[in-house]
Every structure is written in structure tokens, then in C-alpha cells.
Amino acid sequence: MDSAFILTVVGLTSLAAALVARGRSRRRLWSAVGKTLETLGFAAGFLLLNVGVGFCLTLLARAVGGRFVSLYHSDDVTILALSVLQALVFQWALEPERP
């Protein structure tokens, strides 16, 4: 039930934003959808890299420190949020500068 409510709220605000942007932007909505999918792809890549590096660092800490270090530190929702931010910065860095 909570997921349906959140999806409804996000869907309505996205629809409102698309209607506002449609009147003000020269770009097409499909271009924005393409950029969004590109960002999600980058975010998924960064998430996999971040979790993989966290896994390797955990194993290294176990081997070097000689004591147990939990893998659950890599299972935090903060990693997902930071991966999305990394993807946005990476995507913006790939964009050409406007004069």
C-alpha cells in the first residue's frame, strides 16, 4: 500500500513537471526520458562499483585486521543515494560546455 501511494505521488508530480516543462522547453519529452534512463544506467553502474569496492575493502580489513568485519556496512540505502549523485555529476561532466 505504501509503495502504491508513493508511486502515485511521484507520478502526479512528474506529470505536473512535464506539463510545465513542455511549455517552456525546446527539448522534447522523449529526450528527457532518454537522459533519465541514461542517468539510471550510470547510477546502476556506480552502485555496482560502490558495493564491489565495499566488499573488497571489507575482505581486506578482515585479512589485515585479523578480526571480523561485517559486509552489512555495504548494504546501506545511503550508497544508493550517493550512487545516483555520482551518476548525475558524471553525466554533467560528459556534457559539452555551453558558451
C-alpha atoms as one frame of an Amber mdcrd trajectory, in Angstrom:
protein
   0.000   0.000   0.000   2.794   2.417   0.861   4.544   1.750  -2.446   1.389
   2.468  -4.438   0.904   5.748  -2.575   4.498   6.835  -3.191   4.274   5.889
  -6.878   1.025   7.872  -7.198   2.548  10.964  -5.583   5.708  10.780  -7.705
   3.667  10.108 -10.841   1.445  13.140 -10.273   4.345  15.484  -9.553   6.235
  14.141 -12.592   3.191  14.733 -14.778   2.857  18.283 -13.467   6.556  18.951
 -14.069   6.315  17.542 -17.609   3.374  19.827 -18.384   5.232  22.877 -17.071
   8.429  21.951 -18.909   6.540  21.253 -22.123   5.550  24.885 -22.420   8.952
  26.310 -21.503  11.478  23.977 -23.076  12.620  23.480 -26.625  13.547  19.866
 -25.973  11.144  17.034 -26.464   9.891  14.937 -23.593  11.464  11.820 -25.129
  14.872  13.474 -24.950  14.361  13.990 -21.219  13.226  10.387 -20.800  16.355
   9.242 -22.628  18.572  11.315 -20.334  16.752   9.876 -17.324  17.344   6.323
 -18.500  20.980   7.185 -19.159  21.313   8.534 -15.628  19.687   5.404 -14.196
  22.176   3.282 -16.117  25.087   5.285 -14.759  23.595   5.062 -11.261  23.306
   1.278 -11.539  26.922   1.103 -12.671  28.123   3.273  -9.816  26.027   1.246
  -7.354  27.652  -1.983  -8.535  31.103  -0.400  -8.326  30.472   1.036  -4.856
  29.147  -2.242  -3.470  32.006  -4.158  -5.114  34.659  -1.831  -3.720  32.984
  -2.003  -0.296  33.017  -5.793  -0.475  36.720  -5.814  -1.385  37.600  -3.347
   1.377  35.691  -5.470   3.881  37.578  -8.584   2.848  40.856  -6.656   3.017
  40.020  -5.374   6.502  39.242  -8.931   7.604  42.544 -10.215   6.228  44.734
  -7.394   7.528  42.977  -6.736  10.822  42.516 -10.352  11.762  39.019  -9.755
  13.102  35.506  -9.981  11.744  34.174  -7.028   9.747  30.547  -7.229   8.612
  29.522  -6.948   4.984  26.321  -5.218   6.080  28.090  -1.858   6.021  27.806
  -2.021   2.222  24.052  -2.619   2.485  23.013   0.925   3.357  20.495   2.999
   1.406  22.969   5.897   1.553  25.120   4.080  -1.008  22.172   4.115  -3.419
  21.588   7.856  -2.945  25.282   8.656  -3.336  25.489   6.450  -6.436  22.703
   8.500  -8.027  24.585  11.699  -7.165  27.761  10.248  -8.658  25.838   9.398
 -11.826  24.461  12.936 -12.111  27.884  14.519 -11.668  29.397  12.074 -14.162
  26.664  12.760 -16.702  27.027  16.524 -16.283  30.786  16.214 -16.683  30.255
  14.456 -20.036  28.040  17.253 -21.351  29.793  19.859 -23.520  30.162  23.325
 -22.045  27.791  25.965 -23.334  29.388  29.226 -24.423
